[in-house]
Amino acid sequence: MNFHQLEIDWEYLLERIERLMDLAEGALEERFETVTLENEMFEQVMAFRWQHMGSHGMLLPVLHPDLPESGELYGLDPLLERLRHNTAQFVAGHPCNDVLLWGERGCGKSTAVRSLLEPFAPAGLRLIEVPREGLFHLPEIADTLRELPWRFLLFCDDLAFDESEGAFRGLKALLEGSIEKRPDNLLIYATSNRRHLMPERMSDNTGDSEIHPEEAIAEKLSLSDRFGITIAFYPHDPERFLGIVSHLARRRGLRVTRHLREKALFWARQRGILNGRVARQFLDDYQGRKALSAKS
């Protein structure tokens, strides 16, 4: 039989597809409810990820969280002190602020947030990573966590929005401005390469195409202004970069020589930036090559 000669009832076929989609969505909702109702998992797991599933989502446990070593935060003590104090206030149930960590890539913003988990988890802190597409579910997340006895840190990593995106409005409402009160056991820490989370253009200063340019600028600032604390991370100078390399190298049992320092700077120049991430990547390459050559 020639396939092209078959008569297909497209209306019936579309109805069946819609039915299958409804069943799949129902199954996901049922699974979501099962996961969120099993509160015992919060006693055993420190970190979670919000998984976007159609019009809903679910909390998935992270069984092997990436907890940074203290050496990865070398040189960041002044910045970390403020972050830790604010987190301690939150865990203790005292007034505190949402935090925006912004600055150059690879300078330790995400590492700083993840470093809070190990010292504060025994006091009830739990970390929930929320991807950008999960920001539409923030009210749902808040309702899920509201009555639980733990303190939840919503971690929104590497945020950046365009003017046309609606996701930033959900975050803005949860931070401040919604008619519904935010749960007291929920705090938001976000990282971004942009100070104001949205693109800033020269036309913002000239007022091109805007009758009231000051209102457009105010809209772009309205989200970052809702974070009570902002912490800036700047690129390292060569001396600080080499300090990180030396510190991490010693922790790995490597001798810090002039040759190693020169190779580290050469590696960083090829990457175009001096930061902790580049220092770690250099040492991974250096140590791996050294171990491989020792076996040959």
Secondary structure, DSSP 4 states (H G I P E B T S, - for coil): --GGG----HHHHHHHHHHHHHHHHHHHHHHHHHHHH-TTHHHH-SEEEEEEETTEEEEEEESS--PPPGGGGTT-HHHHHHHHHHHHHHHTT-----EEEEESTTSSHHHHHHTTHHHHGGGTEEEEE--GGGGGGHHHHHHHHTT-SSEEEEEE-S----TT-SHHHHHHHHHTT-SSPPPTTEEEEEEESSSSSS---HHHHHTTT-SSHHHHHHHHHHHHTT-SEEEEE-PPPHHHHHHHHHHHHHHTT----HHHHHHHHHHHHHHT--SHHHHHHHHHHHHHHHHHHHH-
